[in-house]
Amino acid sequence: MLVSMSDKELKRLSVLQEICDQRITQSQAAQLLHISERMSNKTPIKPLEE
């Protein structure tokens, strides 16, 4: 199965991966994604429990 993603979706995915790897904070992610910190709190971009 092949899934195509836009550039915006690919960037979001890479930022989410950086959060999961604990390389950046949620606040830094908001800046990278050009969204407010408040909006990032509503977005499920928290690290997954293993």
N, C-alpha and C positions, 0 to 999 in steps of 0.2 A: 504494500500500500504506500503510495506516494502522497505526501502532504505538502502543499505549497503554502508559503507564508510571505507576507509583505515584509519590507525592510523594517517597518515599525514593530511588527510582531517579533521579528528576529532580535531586534535590539532589546525589547522587553524581556524576551526569554534569556538573553545573556545577562541582563541585570538581575533577573530573578535567580539565576544560577550563582551569581556573585554573592547575593544575600544568603543563599543556602550554604555556600562555602564560607560564610562569615568574613568575606573580604571587604564588604562595604556595609554601611548601616542603612536603615530604612530611609533616613533623612537624605543620605547621599544618593540613594536610588531615586528618590523623588526629584532631585536636581537633575540627574542624568536623563530621566524620562520626561522632564519638563512638566511636572505636575506638582501641585502644592503638597506640603507635608500632610495636611489634613486629608487630602484625597488619597495619599499613600497609606494612611491609616485605615481607610475604608477598603483598600485593595488588598486582596489576600496574598501579600508578598512576604510572609513570615517564614522562617526556616521550618522544614518538615521535621517532625519527631521521628527518630529511627528506632 
